[in-house]
Amino acid sequence: MTKKQQRRRYKLHQNIKQLFDYSATLKTVYVPHDFELENRYIKELKDKYNYQIQYQIQ
């Protein structure tokens, strides 16, 4: 992963950390079970960086 890609991934983490839980080491984003995947930051993490989306019941 290039430095530019690492910086972008870090910035995406900063954008989603107020809304969702995530694990950078496991490459997983935890979202509520009734959440629609319309968030562009999560979509980019999923498509570009192969993150998994984990739905959870709270």
Secondary structure, 3 states (H helix, E strand, C coil): CCHHHHHHHHHHHHHHCCCCEEECCCCEEEEECCCCCCCHHHHHHHHHHCCEEEEECC
